[in-house]
Amino acid sequence: MQNTILSAEERRTMQALHQKAKELLESGRVGVIIGYGEGSGGKVRPVFIRNAADVSQLVWDQRCRQNLAAYLSKPEIKKMGTPGIVTTPVVVRSIVQLIAERQIRSSDLVALAIEDSVVTELTDNASLEKYVASHPVGFPPHVNKEIETLAAMSVEERFAFWQEELSRCFKCYACRSSCPLCYCERCITDCNQPQWVDVAPHALGNFEWHINRAMHLAGRCVQCGSCNIACPVGIPISLLTIESTRIVEREFGQYAGTQCNSPAALSSFRAEDKETFIL
């Protein structure tokens, strides 16, 4: 790790990760390890290890925040064979949600959970759900404060807030690319017959894009914050999807990324569903 002195525990963790990745590749149980490696500027980047001799490229520390589950539904990754994926709690939640949406199967991957210098394989629905249950979503204090501040605003104040924030968007779609649940082969923004969302980065086009994305992720967002991390201009985009998901949790009692067989809240009907949203 560049310019970093590892503690004894960190060294043990790295050794355990390298050994597990090597075993999986050499045994043929996986065709690729999706993990984190050194990038530029002191940052980490995704790495795709296909040779056991290259497992030393894998790193694991507090910088490993990118949601690697975004790669699991990509055709080019599936062609590499069964993936082994280095996970954080939100990556595991993403995997569970992708299984619930029939995009992947737990039998077709090996999730590597790292805790206390131990690397544990999560290879079935039960182990994935158990891990998620013991690792609830938590936000840094500044994010909780932002959520509370928005909640205290009037509708008019929130509208003005988002108009100001979204005015900086220039439609790079890094938020879409970094999100594991934005896996549509053709996004609404790519459709031009008819043109659903204005492609120009102006007030209306930006608002249309981000509101459409937030609605698409309502009840599905696992609250990983990868869209925030990816945004080059620092728009707090995840606040939109976090709030929409919390509304689904409150109104329908469904929590994204917790059950492998959970139906989609906004595309399934239950007689006991609340109807308080009807004006």
NUSERO-543804 format. One line per 5 residues: number of its first residue (from 1); their letters; for each residue z negated, x negated, y of N, C-alpha, C. Coordinates in steps of 0.05 Angstrom, whole numbers, plus 5000, padded with zeros to 4 digits. Each point is the difference from the previous one (the first is absolute). Example, Ala and Ser with C-alpha at 12.3 -4.5 7.8 and 13.67 -1.06 7.14 Angstrom:
BEGIN
1) as) 4844/4736/4886/5000/5018/5024/5000/4982/5024  5014/5007/5021/4999/4984/5024/4986/5015/5022 .
//
This chain:
BEGIN
1) mqnti) 5000/4983/4977/5000/5017/5023/5000/4982/5025  5018/5004/5018/5004/4983/5023/4976/5000/5018  4990/4975/5006/4979/4996/5020/4975/5017/4995  4995/5005/4974/4977/5016/4993/4983/4986/4979  4974/4999/5004/4982/4989/4980/4989/5023/4984 .
6) lsaee) 5005/5000/4974/4992/5022/4983/4971/4996/4991  4985/5022/4998/4973/4999/4989/5003/4998/4970  4978/4995/4986/5000/4999/4971/5009/5026/4988  4990/5022/5011/5008/5027/4989/5030/5005/5005  5010/4992/5023/5029/5004/5005/5017/4983/4982 .
11) rrtmq) 4991/4976/4994/5015/4984/4981/5000/5012/4972  4977/5011/4992/4999/5013/4973/5018/5025/5000  5001/5015/5022/5017/5023/5001/5029/4993/4998  5008/4979/5014/5028/4991/5000/5007/4990/4972  4982/4985/4987/5005/4990/4973/5003/5023/4981 .
16) alhqk) 4983/5021/5002/5001/5023/4982/5027/5015/5004  5008/5003/5026/5025/5014/5005/5024/4984/4989  5000/4974/5004/5023/4984/4990/5001/5001/4970  4976/4998/4987/4999/5001/4971/5010/5026/4989  4991/5022/5012/5009/5027/4991/5030/5004/5003 .
21) akell) 5010/4991/5024/5029/5003/5005/5016/4983/4980  4990/4976/4994/5014/4983/4981/5000/5013/4972  4978/5011/4992/4998/5012/4973/5019/5024/4998  5001/5016/5021/5018/5024/4999/5029/4992/4999  5008/4980/5015/5028/4991/5000/5007/4986/4974 .
26) esgrv) 4983/4983/4990/5006/4985/4976/5001/5018/4975  4983/5021/5000/5000/5018/4977/5024/5019/5001  5013/5002/5023/5022/5019/5003/4991/5029/5006  4974/5003/5005/4990/5027/5006/5011/5010/5027  5005/4981/5018/5012/5008/5026/5024/4982/5005 .
31) gviig) 5018/5010/5016/5024/4984/5007/4997/4988/5027  4981/5010/5016/4996/4990/5027/4972/5006/5009  4988/4981/5015/4974/5005/5013/5006/5004/5030  4992/5023/5010/5002/5005/5028/4973/4994/5013  5000/4980/5018/4975/4992/5012/5003/4990/5028 .
36) ygegs) 4980/4986/5009/5000/4989/5027/5003/4969/4999  5016/4990/5019/5004/4971/5002/4999/4991/5029  4998/4974/5004/4999/4990/5027/5026/5006/5015  4998/5010/5025/5023/5004/5017/4999/4982/5023  5012/5007/5022/5001/4984/5024/4978/5009/5019 .
41) ggkvr) 4992/4983/5018/4980/5007/5021/4973/5007/4988  4993/4989/4977/4974/5006/4989/4998/5027/4987  5022/5014/4997/5000/5027/4988/5009/4998/4971  4994/5021/4984/5009/5002/4973/5025/5017/4999  5015/4997/4979/5024/5016/4996/5002/5008/4970 .
46) pvfir) 5016/5021/4994/5003/5007/4971/5015/4977/4986  4992/4995/4975/5014/4981/4983/5005/5014/4973  5022/4993/4988/5008/5012/4974/5003/4977/4980  4980/4996/4984/4998/4978/4981/5011/5008/4973  5021/4986/4991/5012/5007/4974/4997/4977/4980 .
51) naadv) 4990/4978/5009/4997/4976/4983/4970/4992/5000  4989/4996/4976/4972/4993/4998/4993/4974/5015  5020/4983/5003/4995/4975/5014/4996/5004/5030  5006/5023/5010/4998/5005/5029/4976/5016/5008  4981/5006/4982/4977/5017/5007/4982/4988/5021 .
56) sqlvw) 5002/4973/5004/4983/4988/5020/5007/5009/5028  5023/5013/5003/5008/5011/5026/4983/5024/5009  4987/5012/4981/4984/5024/5006/4974/4992/5015  4995/5016/5021/4975/4995/5015/4984/5027/5001  4974/4997/5006/4984/5024/5002/4977/4995/5020 .
61) dqrcr) 5001/5014/5022/4978/4998/5020/5002/5025/5018  4984/4999/5022/4998/5023/5017/5026/5007/5015  5020/4982/4999/5026/5005/5013/5017/5018/4983  4994/5005/4976/5017/5015/4981/4995/5030/5005  5014/5010/5020/4997/5028/5008/5025/5017/4996 .
66) qnlaa) 5023/4987/4997/5025/5015/4997/5000/5016/4974  5010/5024/5001/4999/5018/4977/5024/4994/4982  4995/4984/4979/5022/4991/4982/5011/5022/4983  4986/5023/4998/5011/5023/4985/5026/5010/5011  5007/4993/5024/5025/5008/5012/5024/4990/4984 .
71) ylskp) 4996/4979/4984/5022/4988/4985/5004/5013/4972  4980/5015/4991/5001/5010/4972/5023/5020/4995  5008/5015/5020/5021/5020/4995/5028/4990/5006  5002/4974/5008/5026/4989/5007/5016/4993/4975  5026/5008/4999/5016/4995/4976/5002/4970/4993 .
76) eikkm) 5002/4983/5021/5004/4971/4995/4975/4988/4987  4976/5012/5005/4976/4990/4988/4998/5010/4971  5008/5025/4996/4999/5012/4973/5018/4984/4981  5022/4989/5010/5018/4984/4984/4988/4974/4990  4979/4991/5012/4987/4975/4993/4982/5003/4975 .
81) gtpgi) 4996/5024/4991/4982/5005/4977/4974/5012/5009  4982/5003/4981/4973/5011/5007/4986/4982/5021  4991/5012/5022/4987/4985/5020/4970/4998/4996  4989/4977/5006/4971/4997/5003/4996/4998/5030  4981/5015/5011/4997/5001/5029/4971/4994/5008 .
86) vttpv) 4997/4981/5019/4974/4994/5010/4992/5022/5019  4976/5011/4997/4992/5024/5015/4976/4996/5017  4999/5016/5021/4976/5006/5015/4993/5029/4994  4977/5010/5008/4994/5028/4994/5022/5020/5010  5011/4995/5024/5020/5019/5010/5026/4997/4984 .
91) vvrsi) 5006/4977/4989/5024/4997/4983/4996/5017/4975  4976/4999/4988/4995/5016/4976/5002/5030/5007  4990/5008/5023/5003/5028/5009/5029/5008/5002  5016/4981/5010/5029/5005/5003/5013/5004/4973  4992/4983/4981/5011/5002/4973/4993/5027/4988 .
96) vqlia) 4975/5009/5003/4992/5026/4990/5017/5022/5012  5005/4999/5026/5016/5020/5014/5029/4999/4990  5011/4977/4996/5027/4997/4990/5003/5012/4972  4979/4996/4984/5000/5012/4973/4999/5030/5002  4983/5011/5018/4998/5029/5004/5027/5011/5008 .
101) erqir) 5015/4985/5015/5026/5010/5010/5023/4992/4981  4993/4991/4976/5020/4994/4979/5020/4979/5007  4991/4981/5016/5018/4978/5008/4997/4976/4982  4976/4996/4989/4995/4979/4981/4981/5010/4978  4995/4985/4979/4981/5006/4980/4981/4977/4996 .
106) ssdlv) 4975/5006/4994/4980/4979/4997/5008/4982/4976  5014/5011/4980/5007/4984/4977/5022/4980/5006  5012/5002/5024/5023/4983/5007/4992/4978/5020  4974/4995/5003/4991/4979/5018/4973/4990/4992  4992/4978/5011/4973/4989/4996/4988/4995/5028 .
111) alaie) 4980/5015/5008/4987/4996/5025/4977/4981/4997  4999/4980/5017/4979/4979/4998/4980/5004/5023  4976/5009/4993/4979/5005/5019/4982/4975/5000  4994/4990/5024/4985/4975/5004/4973/5007/5013  4979/4991/4986/4973/5006/5011/4980/4980/4988 .
116) dsvvt) 4984/4987/5017/4979/4982/4990/5012/4979/4981  5022/4988/5009/5013/4978/4985/5011/5008/4973  5001/5027/4995/5011/5010/4975/5025/5016/5005  5020/4995/4984/5025/5015/5002/5002/5020/4977  5000/5026/5006/5000/5021/4980/5027/5014/4999 .
121) eltdn) 5010/5005/4976/5025/5014/4996/4994/5030/5000  5015/5015/5017/5000/5029/5000/5026/5009/4989  5000/5012/4976/5026/5005/4986/5004/5029/4992  4981/5018/5007/5004/5028/4993/4988/5017/5023  5006/5026/4998/4992/5018/5021/4969/5000/5004 .
126) aslek) 4986/5000/4978/4971/5001/5001/4988/4976/5015  5009/4976/4993/4989/4976/5013/5007/4999/5030  5024/5010/5007/5008/5000/5028/4983/5020/5016  4996/5024/4988/4984/5021/5014/4971/4991/5002  4989/4987/4980/4972/4990/5001/4997/4979/5022 .
131) yvash) 5020/4983/5002/4998/4979/5021/5001/5012/5027  5018/5020/5004/5002/5013/5027/4973/5014/5006  4989/5013/4981/4975/5015/5005/4977/4982/5009  5001/4975/4991/4978/4981/5007/5007/4984/5025  5023/5005/5012/5008/4985/5024/5011/5019/5021 .
136) pvgfp) 4982/5015/5013/5009/5020/5019/5013/4987/5025  5016/5015/5014/5014/4990/5024/4979/4995/5022  5003/4977/5013/4982/4994/5022/5017/4988/5023  4993/5006/5024/5014/4989/5023/4982/4982/5016  5013/4980/5014/4984/4983/5018/4989/5017/5022 .
141) phvnk) 4978/4991/5013/4988/5016/5022/5019/5009/5022  5019/4982/5007/5018/5007/5022/5018/5023/4993  5008/5002/4974/5017/5022/4991/4985/5026/5001  4975/4999/4990/4983/5025/5001/4996/5009/5029  4998/4981/5018/4996/5008/5028/5026/5013/5011 .
146) eietl) 5023/4989/4992/5025/5011/5009/5004/5029/4990  4992/5004/4974/5002/5027/4989/4982/5019/5014  4975/4992/5006/4981/5017/5014/5010/5006/5029  5011/4980/5013/5010/5004/5027/5022/5020/5001  5019/4998/4981/5022/5020/4999/4990/5028/4994 .
151) aamsv) 4980/5001/4981/4990/5027/4993/4986/5014/5023  4989/4984/5019/4986/5011/5023/5019/5009/5022  5025/4992/4998/5020/5007/5021/5008/5029/4998  5009/5011/5022/5013/5026/4999/5028/4997/4989  5013/5022/4993/5028/4999/4990/5018/4986/5021 .
156) eerfa) 4996/5007/5025/5017/4989/5022/4996/4970/5002  4975/4991/4997/4993/4971/5002/5012/4985/4977  4999/5012/4976/5011/4986/4976/5030/4998/5003  5013/5021/5010/5029/5000/5004/5008/4978/5019  4985/4997/5022/5006/4979/5019/4995/4973/4988 .
161) fwqee) 4979/4997/4984/4994/4975/4987/5023/4991/4982  5010/5018/4983/5022/4993/4982/5026/4997/5014  5005/5014/5021/5024/4995/5016/5000/4971/5011  4977/4991/5009/4998/4973/5011/5003/4979/4978  4986/5004/4978/5002/4981/4978/5028/4998/4988 .
166) lsrcf) 5012/5023/4995/5026/5001/4986/5023/4991/5018  4995/4999/5026/5021/4991/5019/5007/4971/4995  4982/4985/4986/5005/4972/4995/5016/4995/4975  5004/5021/4984/5014/4997/4974/5030/4995/5006  5011/4981/4985/5029/4995/5003/5015/5004/4974 .
171) kcyac) 4988/5016/4982/5013/5009/4976/5008/4977/4981  4981/4982/4995/5006/4978/4981/4995/5010/4971  4984/5021/4997/4993/5012/4975/4984/4981/4982  4985/4981/5012/4982/4984/4984/4978/5016/4987  4992/5022/5014/4980/5018/4989/5010/5012/4974 .
176) rsscp) 5025/5009/5000/5011/5012/4976/5003/4979/4977  5009/4976/5007/5004/4980/4979/4974/4990/4988  4978/5001/5015/4975/4990/4990/4984/5021/4984  5008/5025/5002/4985/5022/4987/5009/5004/4971  4981/5000/4981/5007/5004/4972/5009/5029/4994 .
181) lcyce) 4993/5019/5018/5007/5028/4996/5025/5008/5014  5012/4982/5016/5026/5004/5012/5022/4989/4981  5004/5013/4978/5018/4990/4980/5026/5016/4997  5005/5019/5018/5024/5016/4998/5025/4982/5001  5019/5005/4982/5024/4984/5000/5016/5003/5025 .
186) rcitd) 4999/5024/5012/5013/5004/5026/4980/5015/5018  4992/4986/5021/4980/5010/5019/5014/5020/5019  4983/5018/5010/5011/5020/5019/5013/4987/5024  4990/4976/5007/5012/4986/5024/5028/4989/4993  5007/4998/4975/5026/4990/4992/5021/5022/4997 .
191) cnqpq) 4991/5025/5003/5018/5022/4997/5013/5006/5027  5027/5001/5001/5013/5006/5026/5018/5025/4998  5000/5013/4977/5015/5025/4998/4983/5021/4985  4983/5015/5013/4995/5000/5029/4981/4977/5009  4998/4995/5025/4983/4980/5012/4972/5012/5004 .
196) wvdva) 4982/4995/4982/4973/5012/5001/4983/4986/5021  5002/4974/5001/4983/4984/5018/5018/4983/5018  4996/5001/5026/5016/4984/5018/4994/4971/4995  5020/4984/4995/4996/4971/4993/4993/4983/5024  5005/5009/5024/4995/4984/5024/4970/4997/5004 .
201) phalg) 4991/4976/5008/4971/4996/5005/4991/5010/5028  5002/5026/5003/4990/5012/5025/4978/5020/4993  4988/5012/5020/4976/5017/4997/5004/5021/4978  5022/5015/5001/5004/5022/4981/5005/4989/4972  5019/4980/4998/5006/4988/4974/4976/4988/4986 .
206) nfewh) 4983/4986/5016/4976/4987/4989/4980/5021/4990  4997/5021/5016/4981/5021/4993/5009/5015/4974  5026/5006/4999/5011/5013/4976/4995/4983/4975  5005/4974/5002/4998/4983/4977/4971/4998/4990  4981/4995/5018/4973/4996/4991/4986/5025/4992 .
211) inram) 5006/5023/5012/4989/5025/4991/5011/5008/4973  5026/4996/4996/5012/5005/4973/4986/4983/4979  4996/4974/5006/4988/4982/4980/4971/5008/4994  4985/5008/5021/4972/5008/4996/4999/5025/4983  5018/5019/5005/5000/5025/4984/5008/4994/4971 .
216) hlagr) 5019/4981/4996/5009/4993/4973/4977/4987/4985  4982/4986/5014/4978/4986/4987/4974/5016/4999  5000/5024/5011/4976/5017/5000/4991/5005/4971  4975/4993/4994/4990/5003/4973/5009/4979/4980  5015/4980/5010/5011/4979/4982/4991/4972/5010 .
221) cvqcg) 4994/4998/5026/4993/4974/5011/4973/4990/4987  5000/4976/4990/4976/4989/4988/4983/4984/5021  5009/5001/5025/4985/4988/5022/4996/4970/4998  5022/4987/4992/4999/4970/4997/5004/4986/5026  5013/5012/5020/5004/4987/5025/5023/4981/5001 .
226) scnia) 5016/4999/4979/5022/4981/5000/5021/5005/5022  5003/5025/5008/5019/5006/5022/4990/4988/5026  4974/5000/5004/4988/4988/5024/5005/4970/5000  4995/4987/4977/5003/4972/4997/5029/4991/5005  5018/5017/4991/5029/4993/5001/5011/5004/5028 .
231) cpvgi) 4989/5018/5016/5012/5008/5026/5000/4975/5019  5023/4992/5009/5001/4976/5017/4990/5004/5028  4996/5025/5008/4991/5005/5028/4972/5012/5000  4987/5001/4976/4972/5008/4999/4994/5029/5004  5019/5018/4994/4994/5029/5002/4981/5008/4977 .
236) pisll) 4978/5014/5005/4981/5008/4979/5011/5023/4984  5022/4996/4986/5015/5021/4987/4983/5014/4978  4983/4984/4987/4986/5012/4977/4980/5022/5009  4993/5000/5025/4982/5022/5010/5013/5027/4996  5027/5001/5001/5014/5026/4995/4997/5008/4971 .
241) tiest) 5006/4982/4982/5000/5007/4972/4971/5003/4989  4982/4985/5011/4972/5003/4992/4990/5028/5007  5006/5009/5024/4991/5027/5008/5013/5022/4984  5026/4997/4995/5014/5021/4984/4989/5001/4972  4993/4977/4989/4989/5000/4973/4971/5011/5000 .
246) river) 4985/4995/5020/4973/5011/5002/5000/5030/5003  5020/5011/5013/5003/5029/5003/5005/5012/4972  5017/4987/4984/5006/5010/4973/4975/4998/4983  4985/4978/5003/4975/4998/4985/4980/5022/5007  4998/5006/5026/4981/5020/5009/5009/5028/4992 .
251) efgqy) 5026/5006/5002/5009/5027/4996/5006/5006/4970  5008/4980/4985/5009/5004/4972/4983/4985/4980  4983/4983/5009/4982/4985/4981/5015/4981/4982  5022/4989/5009/5015/4980/4985/5000/4974/5014  4995/4978/4985/4998/4974/5011/5021/4982/4988 .
256) agtqc) 5017/4989/5018/5023/4984/4991/4991/4975/4985  5014/4994/4979/4995/4975/4986/4975/4999/4983  4990/5023/4991/4976/5000/4984/5004/5011/4972  5021/5016/4996/5005/5012/4973/5029/4996/4992  5005/4989/4977/5027/4995/4991/5016/5025/4993 .
261) nspaa) 4986/5022/4996/5014/5025/4993/4996/5022/5021  4994/4992/5024/4995/5019/5022/5026/5012/5011  5002/5026/5002/5024/5012/5013/5000/4995/5030  5024/5000/5012/5002/4996/5028/4989/5024/5015  4982/4995/5019/4986/5022/5013/5020/5018/5016 .
266) lssfr) 5020/4988/5012/5018/5016/5017/5025/5011/4985  5001/4996/4974/5022/5011/4985/4990/5016/4975  4975/5007/5000/4989/5015/4978/4982/5023/5012  4998/5021/4985/4986/5024/5009/4976/5006/4982  4978/5007/5014/4976/5009/4985/4990/5025/5015 .
271) aedke) 4993/5020/4984/4991/5026/5012/4976/4996/5018  4983/4979/4995/4976/4996/5016/5005/4983/5024  5024/4991/5005/5006/4983/5024/4992/5015/5025  4989/4985/5019/4993/5012/5026/5026/5008/5015  4997/5020/5016/5022/5008/5017/4993/5000/5030 .
276) tfil) 4981/4983/5006/4990/4998/5028/5021/4988/5018  5020/4987/4988/5021/4987/5017/5020/5021/5010  5000/5024/4989/5018/5021/5009/4990/5012/5026  5015/4999/5021/4992/5011/5026/5007/5029/5002 .
//
